[in-house]
Structure formats: C-alpha cells, structure tokens
Amino acid sequence: MTLIDKLENNIRLDFDDGVALYELDLVTLGFYANRIRMEKFGKKTYYNVNRHINPTNICKDVCQFCAYSASRKNPNQYTMTHEEILEVVKNSVENGIKEVHIVSAHNPNTGLLWYLEVFSKIKTNFPELHIKALTAAEIHFLATEYQKSYEEIIDMMIEYGVDSMPGGGAEIFDESVRKRICGGKVSSSEWLEIHKLWHQKGRKSNATMLFGHIETRSNRVDHMLRLRDLQDITGGFNAFIPLVYQKENNFLKVTDFPTANEILKTFAISRILLDNIPNLKAYWVTSSIKLALIAQEFGANDLDGTIEKESINSAAGALSANGMKQKEFIELINNSGFEPVERDTLYNEVS
C-alpha cells in the first residue's frame, strides 16, 4: 500500500511513513492535513485570552538555545516577588484574562515554596482563574533540587492550585540532540514520565516540540510518535505545539534556518501523524502571526492567545514582547477566512 493510499484511507502511519511525508510536496500535505482539520473543527480557530508571566530568569541549567536565562549572556537578573506577580494578575484579570500561564527559569536560590505559594495566593484572590504552570523541566528541577519525587511535586502543585501543565521543556526527544542543546536538563524519558503521572491524576497538559535548529526530520517524527504512544495510554494531551526555534542571542550558532515551506510541512505532518491529540496549535509567538494564520490551512486549529507579555521567546528575537489585543486577534482570524472562537484552557468554547 502506498503512502497516498494510507492517507486516503486514514490508516495510522508509522515512523517510515512519517519521514516519507516530508518528501511529499507542500500542497499535497496541506490537502490531507486540512481535510483532517475540517473534519474535526470545520473553519473554527481557537484562541484564548491569557497572560504569560515569567517570574524569574535566573537558571541553574545552561541550554544552548536559550536567550532568556540570566546565567550567561543576560546580565539583567530578576526574580519577581509574589506581590509583584499578584499585581500583574490583578491588572490582567481586569483586562478579561481567563488563564494565567506561569513558566520560569530553574532558580536554585528561591526555595520550593516560592514556586508553589504564588499559585495558592492567585487562587485565593482569583478563584475563577485557570492556572497553567510548571513545565516538566521545572518539575524535574524542583524534584532534584529539593529531594522530592516527581509525584510529590505534582501532588503539591495540585494542592497549591495548579490546574494544568504547559508543554515546555520537551525540545527534541532524541538524546544525542538533547545532549548538545540542553544537556543536564530533564531527559526525554523523564519528561514523558512526568506528563504520564500528571495525566494519571486526571489532569490535562500540552506537548511541545522545538524544531528548526540542529535536529533532523527523523528526530521530529520520532518526537511526535513518542507523544502519540503516550497519548494512546493516557489521553491527557490537549494540544501539540510545534515551536519554531528563535535564532537571536544564544549559543547554538545555527545558520541553516527552516523555510516557511519546511515549517508548514511540519505543521501538516503533525496534524497527520498525531491522530489522537485533538488540537494543533500554531503558536504565533514563535512562528510569527503571518505564518500562524497560513498554518490554519495546514492543520492548525488554534493560535494560542493574547498573552499580554512574553519574555522567553522575545529575548531570542520573536516579536511577541507585548502580546496582541483581542480585537486584533479576532480580526486577523476573520480576515484569513476562518471563524475565531474563544476557548478556555481545556478547550471548552467560551464565545
């Protein structure tokens, strides 16, 4: 049976099929990815009204692709107080956010409760707000730093008010690539184990893949299929988010960047291979809003949200530091021929 036959008959693809998908032309890939998207969501494109907060940039780990950490090139170290974080949340709630997304560096100086108590303080003051916080990389750091098991940290997260987990820290699962770009951080097997434990608590999370640096197409396909395998077991992933590598102010020294064609192919292949993860997010922060809008034709049904402020990717060159206004977000989706639908973090439709 040919690859096209499998696509025509919705037969689940294996690793070799996934690699072969990259050899198809972009129009063909777009056709099959868009067909899946239309069957699942029609013209709906989801977004949410959210706020990103990055409370500290002091990091114990040294990832070669990171421009945010203050441990190397960035001399402007900071750590927010809980009062400063609560003031940001208060102002954002007044602007209508429904989710606060909190991701930090791995700061060894603050203590475990600095990470956790801010969640309970937010919940006390804003009980309706959904808290999405702590990547698997942060959980691994906290467990290692404070001699806890992953499950102990996860139980504490839930106790202190975390509702769902973001998908960061996955990067690329291939360990030879990880050794070069983020050696010492959470391993691929540990990342997957942490999300499995989180799902077993009845909670949802996202999954990411950082691509466009030193990884191969085969590495990307391997990454997607490991996520698909875990999703078969737990069903806990809400969305898959291919993150485009940002090239400024870091030590990776990549010179061969992916073209728009390669980026859109990767979105389309994600939609085709990940048949059990419902939502495919074109995170406009890393792909650019223009390419994210085009990605709607290549399988993506979600563009993330307004974010208000973003520090990690903008430090590496992304044009996302000040987020995007909701009205502008809606107009862009409408003008691209799709139907903007506001969602909450768990993909319940709001309006």
N, C-alpha and C positions, 0 to 999 in steps of 0.2 A: 504494500500500500504506500502510495506516495505521500509526501508531506501535505500537499494540497488536498488529497483525499481525506487525510486525517482532519484538516481544518474544516473541510466541507461537512464532515460527519461528526464534528465536535468530539473527537476521540482525544483522550488525555495524552499529552506529549511527554516524551522522556528527555533525558539530557541531550542526546544526539540531535533529537528534533529541535530542541531549544537553540542549540548552536546553529543548526541549519536555517532557522528562521532569519538569522541576520543576513543570510545570503539572498533572501527574497528582496525585491525592490520595495521601496517605501510605500508606494501606492497600494500594492498587494497587502502588505502588512496592515496598513491603515484600514483597508476594506474589512479584513477579518476582525481586527480589534474594535472597530467602530460598530460592526454588526453585533458583537457581544455586548458592548456598551448600550446600544439602542434596545436590545432585548431586555436588559436589566433595568435601565433607567430612562429610556427614551431621550428626550432633549434636556432633562433635568441636570443642572450642575449645582452641586452643593457648595456652600461656603458657611463660615460661622463668624460671629462677632466675638473676638477673643483678644486677649492681651498676653504678650510674651514678656516674662520677667527673667532676667539673668542675674541673680543676686551676687555672684562673686566671679572674678576672673583669675583668682589665684589657684593654681592647679599643680598637684603632685605629679601628674603624668605629663609626658612630653610627646605629643602627637605631631608628626611631621607636617600634616596638612592643616594644622590649626593656626589661625591668626588671632584668635581671641585670648588665649592663655597669656597671663602676665609673667609667666616663668621665664620667657625668653625675650622676644623682640619687643613686647609691650611693656614699657616701664611704668604704665599708669595702673598700678594695682588698686583694686577696690573690693570692699565687702560691705554690702548693704546691711543696715540694722533691720530688725523686724518692724520697727516703727516706720522706717522709710518704705519698706515693702508694702505695709498696710496702707500707707498714704497713696501709693501708686494704685493699689487695688481699689481703694475708695474712689479715686478720681475716674478710674476706668469703669467701675460699676455705674457711676453717674452718666457715663457715655454709652451704657447699654450692653456691656460685655456679658456673656453667659459662661465663659470659660476663662480661667487663668492658667497659663502654660508656664511652668517654672522648671527651668533647666539651668544647672550651674556647672562650674568647673569643680575639680576634686580638691577642695581646700582642706589641708590637714590641720589648720590652726583654729577652726571654729568650734569644734566639738559636735557630737552627733545631734544633740538637741537643737542646735542652731538650724540644722536642716529640717528637723521634724516639727518643732513647736510652731513655726510660722504657719504650717498647714492648719493646725487646730485654731490658731488665732484668726486666720481667714474664715474658717468655718463658723466660728463663734460670731463674728461680725457680719458675715455674708453667707448665711446658711444655704441659700439657693444657688450659689456659685459652684460650678463644677471645677474641681482641682485636678489638673493633669500634670503630673510631676514625677521627677526622678527617673532618668533613663536606667537601663540595665547596667551601663557603665558606672553610673553613680552608686547604684545598689552594691555592685561588686566592690567599689572603692570603700563604701561605708562598712560593709561586712568585713573586709580585710583590715581596715584601719582600726575598727573597734571590736575585733574578735567576736563577731556575730555570724550566724549562718544566714544564708540568703533568705530563708523562710522567716527568721526572726526579724530581719529588716523589713520584709514585706508585711508581716503582721503589724509591726509598728507603724508603717505607712498607713495602713488601713485604720488602725486605732486613732491616728492623728488627723485623719480626714482626707487622704488622697483617694480620688475616685477612679482614675485611670492612668495608665502609663503611656508616655510618648515612646516613639520607636528609635530614638537616637542611640548612638554607640555601636550600631551593627556594622557600619562601614562596609567592608567586604569580608565575607566569612573565611576565605582562603587564608590559612595561617601563614603561608610564606609572604603574602602581601601584607597581612596584619603586622608581621614582624618588622617590616620596613616602615609602614606608615603610622602604626600605633602600638609598637612593642611595649609590653608591660601593662597595657590596659586589659579590660575584660576579654577573654578569648571567645571564639565563636561558639564553642560548646557551652561555655558559661552563660553567654548572652541568651542562647536558646533555652537553657535550663531555667534561668530567671523568669523569662516570659512564660514558660510552661507552669512554673509554680504560681505565678500571678494569675494565669488563666484558671488554674485549679481552685483558686479562691473565689471563682465566679466573677472575675473582673476582666475588663477588656483592655487591649493595648493596640498600638500601631507597630509597624515594622518599616525600617528604612533600608536603603542601600546607597552608599556613596559611590558614584561612578564618574569616570572621565579623568582618572589620574593614571596610576600605573597598572591597573587591573586589566585583564583580558576579557573578551566577550564570554569565554568559557567560565571565567570567575563569576561573572554576573549571572549566568544561567545556573551555575551551582548554588549561588546565594539564593536565588528565587526558589529553587526546588527544595532547599533545606527548610525554607519558610513554609512552603506548601506541605511538606511532610509533617511539620509540627501542627499546622492548621488542620490537617486531617485528624490529628489526635485530639486537639483541644477546642478548635473552632473559636479561639479567643481573639484573633486579629480583626480589628475593624477595617484597617486600611493599609495598603502598601504605598510607600512614598519613595520613589527614586529621587535622590538628591544629587544635583549636578555639582561636581567639585568646583570650588571657588579658588582662583589661582593667585590672588594677591597676598603679600605679606606672610608667606610661610616658607618652610624649609624643604618642601618636596621637589621643587625645581622641575615641574612638569612643563614640557614645551609643546607636546602634541595634544591639543585640546579637542574634545569631541565636537563635530559639526552639528548643526541643527538637525541634519538628516540622521546622524547617529543617535542623538538624544531622542528624537521622535520614534525611531526604531525601537529603542529601549523601552519607551512607554508602551508601545504597541505590543511588544513581546511580553512585557509584564502582564498586560491585560489577558493575553492569550494563555500564558503558562499558569498564572495564578488563578485557576478556575474556582478556587474555594475561598479566596479573600475578596469580599464583596466590593470594596471601594478602592479606586486607584486615584491617588492624589498627585496632581501636578502642582507641587509646592512653588508658587510663583516667586518666592524669595530666592531660590537657587536657580530656577530655570529662566527667570525674567517673566514679567507678566505677559509679554507678547507671545513668547513660546508656550507658556502655560495655556493661553487661550487657544492656540493651534492644537495643543495636545488634547483638547476636548474632542477633536476629530480622530484621535489615535488611541482611544480607550479611556482617557481620564474623565472622571465624573465629579471631581472635587478639586477645588483650587485653594484649599485651606481657608484663611480668614483675613480679617483686617489687621491683626497682630499689634497695631498701635506703635510698638517699638521693638526693634530686633537688633541684637548686638553681635551675635556669634558669626553669622554669615556676612553681615555688612562689614565686619572687620577684615574679611578676606576679599572684599570688592563687590559684594551684592548690593543692589540699590534698594535696600529694604529697611534702612535705619529708622524711618518714621512711619512704617506701615502704610495703610491705604484706607481712605474714607469709605464707609459702607456704600454711600450713594455712587461713588465712582466704580466700586467693585460691581455693583448691580448693573450699571450702565455698560460696562465692558463686556459682561457675560451676555446681556441682551443684544448688544451690537454685534457680537460674534455669532448670533443665530441660535443661542441656547437659552434655557429658562433658568434664571437664578432662583435657588431655593435655599433659604436659610435653614440650617440644621443645628442641633445641639451636638455635643461631643460624641454621643453614642449613635448619631445619625438618625435621630428622630426629627421629623420635619417640623420646623417652627413656623415658617411663613413662606 
